């Protein structure tokens, strides 16, 4: 089987299993074909084991979708309505201060972003861009979590 191409292995799989495989991954096809040939030669599961497998496979009571509360919680985390997970960001309520070109820059850390001069920003980079007028790394601008 090692010398067969993926197409030839797919044909062999179809011959043995009676259906076309959904995969064309050679290693997987070889293993599945070898398993089926061995099961035919050595004997498959006993009737008792097959009954037990059928009982275990009865998934009528298995939940196939997560509860809505979990989905909502995950969606909120993606949006950023929870506390920041980046360890460089201070806790919500913290004030970051920096003197830039003689002016004092004060930024408040919020649960879902940052507030500077009455405007809300999603990132410190956005705040740094508003202050400097050019793009620069917000963590580096405020001296957080990087090299000094």
GIHU-V735800 format. One record per residue. N is the residue number from 1. RES is the residue in one letter. PHI is phi in radians with two decimals (none if undefined). PSI is psi in whole degrees, 0 to 359 (NA if undefined). D_CENTER is the distance of its C-alpha to the mean C-alpha in Angstrom with 2 decimals. Layout:
BEGIN
N/RES/PHI/PSI/D_CENTER + N/RES/PHI/PSI/D_CENTER
END
This chain:
BEGIN
1/X/none/334/36.19 + 2/X/-1.08/333/34.88 + 3/X/-1.52/349/37.14 + 4/X/-1.33/149/35.99 + 5/X/-1.38/170/33.81 + 6/X/-1.07/322/30.60 + 7/X/-1.14/317/32.73 + 8/X/-1.13/322/35.37 + 9/X/-1.15/323/32.90 + 10/X/-1.11/319/31.58 + 11/X/-1.12/318/35.23 + 12/X/-1.10/318/35.91 + 13/X/-1.05/313/32.94 + 14/X/-1.08/322/34.29 + 15/X/-1.14/318/37.72 + 16/X/-1.39/315/36.68 + 17/X/-1.61/344/34.17 + 18/X/1.43/13/35.83 + 19/X/-2.68/155/32.79 + 20/X/-1.26/140/30.89 + 21/X/-1.30/152/27.67 + 22/X/-1.50/348/24.42 + 23/X/-2.01/152/23.42 + 24/X/-2.07/20/25.47 + 25/X/-1.28/116/23.96 + 26/X/-1.00/310/27.19 + 27/X/-1.05/317/26.29 + 28/X/-1.11/316/24.83 + 29/X/-1.08/316/27.94 + 30/X/-1.06/315/30.28 + 31/X/-1.13/317/28.91 + 32/X/-1.14/316/29.05 + 33/X/-1.12/315/32.54 + 34/X/-1.08/319/33.78 + 35/X/-1.07/314/32.58 + 36/X/-1.15/318/34.41 + 37/X/-1.09/319/37.52 + 38/X/-1.16/319/37.62 + 39/X/-1.10/322/37.24 + 40/X/-1.19/319/40.12 + 41/X/-1.28/316/42.26 + 42/X/-1.64/346/41.73 + 43/X/1.80/141/41.23 + 44/X/-1.44/195/38.20 + 45/X/-1.11/152/37.24 + 46/X/-1.17/162/40.19 + 47/X/-1.07/323/40.87 + 48/X/-1.12/316/40.15 + 49/X/-1.15/323/36.72 + 50/X/-1.14/320/35.94 + 51/X/-1.10/317/37.04 + 52/X/-1.12/319/34.88 + 53/X/-1.10/322/31.79 + 54/X/-1.14/320/32.63 + 55/X/-1.09/316/32.94 + 56/X/-1.20/330/29.57 + 57/X/-1.41/355/27.98 + 58/X/-1.23/98/29.43 + 59/X/-1.84/33/26.28 + 60/X/-1.09/329/28.07 + 61/X/-1.70/7/26.96 + 62/X/-1.47/132/23.29 + 63/X/-1.35/130/20.97 + 64/X/-1.79/346/18.80 + 65/X/-2.21/146/17.06 + 66/X/-1.24/156/15.88 + 67/X/-1.07/151/18.52 + 68/X/-1.05/328/18.62 + 69/X/-1.10/322/18.65 + 70/X/-1.17/316/15.18 + 71/X/-1.07/317/13.88 + 72/X/-1.12/319/16.07 + 73/X/-1.10/316/15.01 + 74/X/-1.14/320/11.30 + 75/X/-1.09/318/12.74 + 76/X/-1.09/321/15.11 + 77/X/-1.14/323/12.74 + 78/X/-1.16/322/11.12 + 79/X/-1.24/328/14.78 + 80/X/1.80/26/15.84 + 81/X/-1.42/359/18.45 + 82/X/-1.87/177/17.88 + 83/X/-1.07/147/19.07 + 84/X/-1.08/145/17.54 + 85/X/-1.75/347/15.21 + 86/X/-1.27/122/16.46 + 87/X/-1.14/345/19.33 + 88/X/-1.35/341/21.54 + 89/X/-1.51/127/21.89 + 90/X/-1.16/168/24.78 + 91/X/-1.11/149/24.90 + 92/X/-0.97/141/25.58 + 93/X/1.74/345/29.32 + 94/X/-1.28/144/29.81 + 95/X/-1.84/130/31.94 + 96/X/-1.80/133/31.42 + 97/X/-2.22/146/34.67 + 98/X/-2.70/142/35.69 + 99/X/-1.67/122/38.93 + 100/X/-2.24/118/38.53 + 101/X/0.89/44/41.76 + 102/X/1.44/354/43.81 + 103/X/-1.86/143/41.84 + 104/X/-1.48/124/39.84 + 105/X/-1.84/122/36.23 + 106/X/-2.10/128/34.81 + 107/X/-2.24/132/31.22 + 108/X/-1.75/133/30.01 + 109/X/-1.43/126/26.47 + 110/X/-1.85/170/25.22 + 111/X/-1.15/332/22.44 + 112/X/-2.23/33/20.70 + 113/X/2.65/213/22.21 + 114/X/-2.46/151/25.62 + 115/X/-2.13/129/29.17 + 116/X/-2.44/126/31.79 + 117/X/0.94/41/35.23 + 118/X/1.40/359/34.42 + 119/X/-1.89/146/31.38 + 120/X/-1.72/139/27.72 + 121/X/-2.22/148/25.17 + 122/X/-1.36/332/21.37 + 123/X/-2.44/162/21.53 + 124/X/-1.20/333/24.20 + 125/X/-1.12/321/24.40 + 126/X/-1.09/320/25.58 + 127/X/-1.15/313/28.17 + 128/X/-1.06/323/29.31 + 129/X/-1.14/320/29.73 + 130/X/-1.15/324/31.82 + 131/X/-1.32/313/33.94 + 132/X/-1.60/336/34.57 + 133/X/1.46/0/34.42 + 134/X/-2.33/166/32.39 + 135/X/-1.38/129/28.82 + 136/X/-2.67/158/28.13 + 137/X/-1.18/125/25.38 + 138/X/-1.15/321/25.46 + 139/X/-1.13/318/24.76 + 140/X/-1.20/320/27.51 + 141/X/-1.05/318/29.82 + 142/X/-1.62/1/29.75 + 143/X/1.24/39/29.73 + 144/X/-1.86/128/26.55 + 145/X/1.09/5/24.72 + 146/X/-1.96/194/25.83 + 147/X/-1.27/148/28.90 + 148/X/-1.45/NA/32.10
END
